[in-house]
Amino acid sequence: MPRPRTWRRSLRALAPSGRARAALSGDSLLRLALGPGASAWREDNGPLHGGSRPRQGALGDCWVVAAMLAIHETSPEHLASLVRPGEGQPGEDKGIVEVHLPGLDAPLRVDRTLPVDARGRFLYARRHGANPADIGVLEKAIAGHVAGGYGMLQRGLARYGLQLLLGEAGRMTLRSPDAARVRAWQAQGRPMTASTHPLSARVRHSGGAFRPNHVYALVGATPGGQLLLRDPGSPDRLLRVDAQGFRRAVLTVDIGPPLR
């Protein structure tokens, strides 16, 4: 009988060989096909780094962007440190950057051309209220490295998003933590995510209903026992939910290693 394909086994199979190999050109530059809903490529000429939060776009890769958002809430400089201007080879256009994912022996070289819709608007991950910047470049590099393209990036687990960005496995818990435990993890500088299940839309938080099969950044807790979350689709809005609602809506919580 063939071994079942788990997501952990898929990551091992896809990176750095398999589909990811197809994304590498002869000059070691990652070249991806257009992703879902995209009409063309457009170069991002804005600042490479910015202070605003990561925001998910039209791609269903919340497991990656929520991990970015959780890391940003804990250690904003960490994401910026992964993306650095690269040295272009002879004949290359400007805009080549190097993405230094922890655990890789060499950086991933990508350009800053990113997918846009028919009106020329950037479609996928970006800095909230700004250009895609380093967030769009990180998403592109991870898509090419792990999945060989944007389409295959749309299903995954938050724990692997954290591991890709931090280079170290965290821990997953099926038991919902209380507010005191979340504050303790926050004090230790640990990025945290919370993943919902198919029926979570029946549970409400301060901003409305939970999104099913979605990953949120868990960013803290109040002294009164409420849990605080940010949705990668609208990262500047702080969401509050009581402990009972959190237990009903959240399937797993993933905790990364300390970042400070």
HELIX and SHEET records of a PDB file:
HELIX    1   1 TRP A    7  LEU A   14  1                                   8    
HELIX    2   2 ARG A   19  ALA A   22  1                                   4    
HELIX    3   3 CYS A   62  THR A   74  1                                  13    
HELIX    4   4 PRO A   76  LEU A   82  1                                   7    
HELIX    5   5 ALA A  133  ILE A  142  1                                  10    
HELIX    6   6 ALA A  143  ALA A  147  3                                   5    
HELIX    7   7 GLY A  151  GLN A  154  5                                   4    
HELIX    8   8 ALA A  158  LEU A  166  1                                   9    
HELIX    9   9 ALA A  179  ALA A  187  1                                   9    
HELIX   10  10 SER A  200  ARG A  202  5                                   3    
HELIX   11  11 ALA A  243  ALA A  249  1                                   7    
SHEET    1   A 2 ALA A  40  GLU A  43  0                                        
SHEET    2   A 2 THR A 113  VAL A 116 -1                                        
SHEET    1   B 2 PRO A  54  ARG A  55  0                                        
SHEET    2   B 2 ARG A 126  ARG A 127 -1                                        
SHEET    1   C 3 VAL A  83  PRO A  85  0                                        
SHEET    2   C 3 ILE A  96  VAL A  99 -1                                        
SHEET    3   C 3 LEU A 108  ASP A 111 -1                                        
SHEET    1   D 6 ARG A 171  THR A 173  0                                        
SHEET    2   D 6 VAL A 250  ILE A 255 -1                                        
SHEET    3   D 6 MET A 192  THR A 196 -1                                        
SHEET    4   D 6 VAL A 215  ALA A 221 -1                                        
SHEET    5   D 6 LEU A 227  ASP A 231 -1                                        
SHEET    6   D 6 SER A 234  VAL A 241 -1                                        
SHEET    1   E 2 ARG A 204  HIS A 205  0                                        
SHEET    2   E 2 GLY A 208  ALA A 209 -1                                        
END                                                                             
